Structure formats: structure tokens, C-alpha cells
């Protein structure tokens, strides 16, 4: 019978994958702690909704400004070292914030500046970090590897981190940030144990510079229909998803009649659905094709929007959110795995960053549209917009999904896993 460690990180994926997984989980726990502590800190300093919203904006603004640059840098340098440097920079930024808090010099502008600088470092850490998995495991193991990485994000960012951050903040405003520093530094130590990752090969005769590297990546994307379509799907579905999610708190409290606790429970239901999907993903991957999984997940997204537009029951809303958490986990895992399999090793950083720019660009557009639509036509209107937009998009890409899933892998791991292929 396999040990718990083998179940969490199958031995066939290799020792380096376990170091990567531990680093990712530690970093995600720190992010989850900050996810609760940062807005609490801002709210303790100001009652301005605009400033509090500005703090939330710092989560996506650095991606829009520096995402493509970070991807180009990741494709020209040692990616493992980049992750270590970027995470170390994150720890320094938080340490500076702690000093300001301990000396009583902190104010909203220092907190916002810290969040922005932290976000920039996170962009470079995530862009480089997203390229390491394909370098460490075989293409056939990317699915289960990404599922384990997604599990760390789900538990650290959504389940464990936020309540820990809120509890620590109640003890003192600096405590959650001290713990966050420890989590990020632990992530640096763990990822340092990975065998050295070679710098990706590139044409030495080609022009140098990040601007050329970005253009080269975008040119490759335009000429690769499967990856291009996948990026467009992610962009559009994030627009339609973010529109109703931007007013979810009002929808839950006013339309469904929930209190603050009920609204918080909705997000918990989503996380619980994701936990169920974690246990099922390996079984699904072995028995169901990626094309079918993609279509099912996107179809469920369409139906979720319709169900939220129609229901007035909080119980039904909890069931919908549980299902959302389950299929969203599966979609996130298979979309990441598919992209990694189809992108050459030397372009992994740029394509990962393009994907994230699409994610956050879609969130910005969707949040703006959601607020405008709800203001004009009511709290259920953004759900109808999301239903119509996602349904139309799914109809347009239905046939292309088969081509995306069937495209042959183009990568092989740079570092051979240190255990024989096989096992459970």
C-alpha cells in the first residue's frame, strides 16, 4: 500500500518534483495569509472604499504591466534561480512593511506601495515557476503534477491561509506578515534543492532584448492555433466569469438574503468542491479524454451562470458553488497541462505569462462590465450576460477543442526524473 507521501507526490515524478511541490505549497500558504491580512490592514487604516479597492487592484495590475516582460525574462535565464530571487524580493518587501508596522510609521500609501512591489516580484516568480514543471516531469505526468500544484493553491490560498491570516491579524497587525515571510523564505530554501535547471536554448544569431523576445513569443502564438484558441477561451471565459463575481457579495446578501457569514460560506463551498475534485482527478484523467473534460467543464460553466440567474434559493446557490469549485479545479488543471504539453521548452515562460495576462485582463474587463450591467439592469443581469457570452463562446470553439486536446506534445523534460517510469 502506498504511503501518504507517495499518494500526494507519486514517486515516479521524481525527487525534484517534490521539492517544487513543497516550495509551491509553502508559497501559497503565505499568499493565502496575506490575502486576508492585507485588506484587513487597509481597512484598519481607512474607511475609503476606493483605497481598499486599490489594494485589491494590486493583485492584477502588475500582471498587466509586467507579465509579458516577466515571461520573456524567464525564457532567457535560469528559471529556478529567477524564482529564488523573486521570492527573496517578496520576502524583503514584506519585511520592510513589518518594520514600518512595528515602528508605527505605516500608512495606506506605504501599504499600497508594498502591495504593488510585492505584486511585481510575484509576477516574475510565477512566470518562471510555471516553466519548471515541464522541465522536471514527463509530458504524460503533467496532469497529475499540475493537479497536486493546484491542490496547494486551493488549500493555501482559499482554505487554510485566509483564516490563519485573519486570526494572526487579530493578535497584532504585523504577525501575519511575519509568518508570510517565513513561508516565502521556506519556499526559497525548498526550490534551491532542485537540480540546476539549464537556461533554455535559443538562437544565438537572433536579435537579443526583451522586446524582441516578446514579439517572437506573440508571433509563435499567432501561428499556433491550438494554444492561441486555448488562450482566447481563457480570456473570454474570465470576462464572463468576473462580471457576476464582481457583485457576488451584493447578489448573495440582497438577492439571496444571506448575511455576511452566508456569503463567506459560499466561497467555502467552492473550495470544498475543489477538494473533492483533487481526489477524483487521477481517475478522471485515466478514463476520460481531455477533449471531453474540457467540454464538460465549459458546459458546466455556462449552466452555472444560468442557474445563478434563475435561483432565489441560498441552498441551491451552495450546491452550484460546490459544483463550480469541482469543475473549476479540473479545468484549471487540464488547461495548464495542455498548454505546457504544446509549448516548446524555450517558450514556456512567455506562453505562461500571456495566459496570465489574459486571465487578469479578462478579470478587469469583466469586473467593469459586471458593475455597469448590475447598475443598469439589476443584480441578476450580470449572470444573464455571463450565460449568453459563455454559451456563444462555447459554441464557437466546440469543434476546436478536439484539435487542442489531440495536438501532439512538443516537449520532453530537461531533467530526467530520478526514478523509473511507472508505479501508482
N, C-alpha and C positions, 0 to 999 in steps of 0.2 A: 504494500500500500504506500503511495507516495506521501512524503512529508508535506507539512503545510507550506514550507518554503518552495518545494517543487510545484505545488499547486499554484502558488502566487506567481512564481517566476520559473517556468519549466526549465529543467537543466539543459535541454538541448539548445536553448537560446544563448547559453554561454555566460561566463562569469562577468564579462564586461557589460552585458545587458543588465545584470543585477545591480552593478554599480550605477548605471544610468537610471534604472528604475528607482533605486533608493534616493538618488540625488533629486529626481523629479518629484517624488512624493514629499521629501523634506521641503523643497522649494514651494510646492503647492500648499503645504500646511502654513508656511509663513505668509503666503499670499492670502489665504483664507482668513488668517488672524487680522491682517491689515484691512481686508475687505469690510470687516465690522468696525475696527478701531478707527480707521481714518475718517469716515463720516461722523462717527461719534465725537471725535476730536474737533472737527469743524463745527459741528452743531453746538459744542460746548463753548465755542468762541464767538459765534454769530447766529442770529436768527434769520439771516437773509437767505431766502430760497435760491437766489441767483448764485451766491457764493458756494452754497452747499452743492448745487448742480454743477458748478465749475469744478469742484473736487471730483465728482463722478466723471466729468468730461475728460479728466486727465488719464482715464483708463484707455481711451481710444485715440485721443489727439496725437500722441507720439507715434502711433502706428501710421496714421495718415501722413505725418510729416517725414518720418524716418524709415518707414517699413521697407520701401524698395532699396534704399541705401543699405540698410542692415542686411538684406538678402544678398546684395552684391558683395559686401564685405565678407560674409560667411562663405561665399563660393571662391574666395581668393586667399583665405588664410586658414590656419589650423583651427578647426571648429571647436574642438574640445577646449583649447586654450581661450578662445573667444568667450565661451560660456563661463569659464572660470573668472576671466577679467570682468565680464559684465555683471556677474553675480557679486563679485567682490565690490564693484562700484555701487551696486544696490545696497549692500551692507553699509558702505561708507555714508551714503546719503541718509539712511535711516539712523545711523549713529550720530550724525550731525543734528538731526531732528531731536533725538533724545537729549543731546547736550542743551539745545535750546529749551526743551521742556523742563529739564532739571534746574536750569538757571532762571526760569521764569521769563525768558526772552521770546518765547514762541508767540506768533500771532498768525492770523489767517493767511497772510501773504507768504510767510515762511512755510506754512503747511502746504499751500498750493504749489510753491516753487519746489518743495521737496517731492511732492507727488509727481510733478512734471519731470524732474530729473530722474526719479525712480522709474517712471514710465519709459523714458528713453533707454535706460540701461536694460529694462525688461524686454524691449523690442529687440535689442541686439542679442540678449541671452536666448530668447525664444526662437529667433530666426536661425541662429547657429545650432541651438539644441534640437530643433526639428529635423536637422540633417543627420544626426548621429545614429538614429535607429537603423536606417538603411545601410549604414556602414558597418553595423555590428551583427545583424541577423540576416538570414536568408530571406529572399522575397516571399517564400511560402509561409514564413513565420511572422511576417509583418502584422498580420491581422491580430493574432493573439498578443503580440508585443504591444501594439497600439491599444488594445483593449485594457491591458494592465496599466499603461500610462494614463489612459482616460479615467480608469478607476481611481488613481491617485488624485487626479484633478477633481473628480466628483466628491471624494471623501474629504480631501483637504480644503478645497475652495467652497464647497456647498454644505457639507455636513459638520465636520469637526472644527475647522478653522474659525468660522464666524462666531459660534457660541463661546469658544475659548477666548477669542479676541474681545468679545463683549464682557466676559467675566473678568479678564485681566484689566480691562479699562476701568471697571468698577473699583478695582484695587488701587489704581493710580494710572494717570494718563500715559506714563512712559512705559509701564510694564509690558503691554502687548508689543510695543516696538522693540524692546529688548529681546523678547522671545523670538520675534521675527528675525532679528539679526542672527541669533543662534541657528535658526532653521536655514537661513540662506548660507551662512558660513559652513554648516554641515553639508549642504548641497555641494559647495565648492570642494570640500575635502573628498566626498564620495566620488565626484566625477573626475577628480585628479587620479583616482585609482585605475581608470580606464587606460588600456594600452594606447600609446600615442596614435592619434588619427592623422594619416597623411594629408597634406594640403591637396585639394582636388586638382587634377591635371587640367591645363588649359593651353591653348595655342600660344606659344611664346612669341610668334610673329604678329599676332593680332594686337591692335591698339590696346593700351592699358588705360586704367582710370575707371572709377565707379560709374561715370555717366555712360561710357561705352558698355560696361558690363550690364547695366540696367537695360539699355537698348537691345543688347544681344538677347537678354532673357525675354523681353517682351516680343521680340521678333520670333524667337523659338515658340513662344506661347501661341502667337497668331497662326503659326504653321502646324500646330499640333491639335487637331480637332477634339480628341478625347479630353485632354487636360483643359483646353480652352472652354469646352462645354461644361465641364465639372466646375470650373471657377465661376462661370456665369450662373450656374444653378445655385451655387452657394451665395453669390451676391444677391440675386433676386429673392431667394427664399429668406435671406436675412432682412431684406427690406420689408417683406410681407410679415415676417415674424415680429420684427421690432415695432411695427405700427401699433398693434393692440397691446403689446407688452409695455409700451411706454405709458399707458394709462391703466395698467393692471390693478394698481392699488385703488384707483377710483372705481373701476369696474367691480372689484371684489367687495369694497365697503359700501358702495352706493347701489349698484345694480343687484348684487347677490345678497346684500345685507350682512356681510361679515364684519367683524371687528378687526382690530389690529392683529390679534392673535390668530384669527382665521386666515387673514392674508398671509401671515408668516407660515402657517401650516400648509398653504398651497405650495410654496416653494419646497417645503419639506417633502410633500407628496411626490413632487417631481424627482427629488433626489432619491427617494425610496424606489421609484420606478427604475431609475438608473442602476441601483444596486442589484435589482432583480436581473436586469439585462447583463450585468457583469457575469453573473453565474451562468447565463444562457448563451453567451456569445460563442464560446468554443463549439457548442453543439450546433448552433445555427450556421457557423462558418463551414462545418464539415458536411452539412446536409442541405443547405440552401445556397443557390448561386448568388454571387454579388449583385448581378443584374436584378434578380427577384427581390433581394433585400433592399436595394436602392428604391425600386418602385414601390414596395410596400411601405417603407419609411416615409417617402414623399407623399404617398396617397394618404397615410395616416395624418400627416401634417395638414393636408387640405381638409380632411374630415374633422380634425381638432378645431380648426378655425370655425367651421360651420356649427359644430356642437356648442362652442362658446357663444356664438352669435344667437343661438336659439334658446339656450337653457336659462332658467332663472333659479335653479336649484344648486345650493352650495355642495350637496353630496355628489351630484353629477359633476360639478366642477373639480372636486377632489379626484374622482375616477379619471377624468380627462387628463389632469395634471400627472397622475401616476403613469398613465399610458404615454404621455408626452416624454416623461423622463426616460422611459424604457426605450422608445424608438429613437429618441434623440441621441442616446448613448450609442446605439447600433449605427445610426447614420454617421455620427462623428468618427467612429472607428473605421468604418468601411470607406468613407470618403478620403480620410487621411491615408489609409493603406493603399487605396487605388492610386492616389496621386503619387505616393512615394515609389510605387512599382513602375510607374510610367515615365518618371522623370530621370534623365541621366544624372549620375552622381555629381557632376560638376555644375549642375543647375538646381540642385535640391534647395539651396538657400534662397535663391531668387524666386522659385515657384512657391515655396512655403510662405515667403513674405508677400507675394502677390495674392495668395489665398487669404492671408490675414488682413491685408489692406481691403480686399473685397468684403470680408466679414465685418470689419469696423466701419467701412464706408456704407455698407448696407444698413448697419445699425443706426448711423447718423441720419441717413435719409429716411429710414423707417420711423424713427422716433419723431422727427419733424412732421412727417405726414400724419402719423397717428394723433399727435396733438391737434393739428389743424382739422382733421376729419372729425375727431370727437367734439371739438369746439363747435363745429358747424352742424353736425347731424346726430350727436349723442354718443353714449358710451359703447353701444354695440356696433356702431358704424365701422370702426377700425377692424373688427372681426370680419364683417362682410367684405371689406376691402381686401383683407388678407386671404379670405376664402377665394374670392374671384381671381386675385392676382396669382396665387399659388396654383389654383386649378388650371388656369390658362398656361402658365409656365410648364406645368407637368405635361399637359397635352402636347406642347411644342417639343419637349425633349424626350418624350416617352420612347421613341424608337432609338434615339441616340444613346440612351442608357445602355442598351445591349452592346454597342460599339465601345463605350467607355469600359465596361466590365470585361469585355473579351479581348481588349488590346493586350498584346504580349508584354511581359515585364522587360525592362531595358537595363536593370541594374543587377549587380552582384555585390555582396558585401566586401568591403575593403579589408576588414579584419575577419579572418575565419573564426567562427565560434570554436571555443576550446573543448567542446565535447562532441561525440559523434552525432550525426543527424538521426533522429528517431526518438523513441521514448514516448511518454504520455503527457 
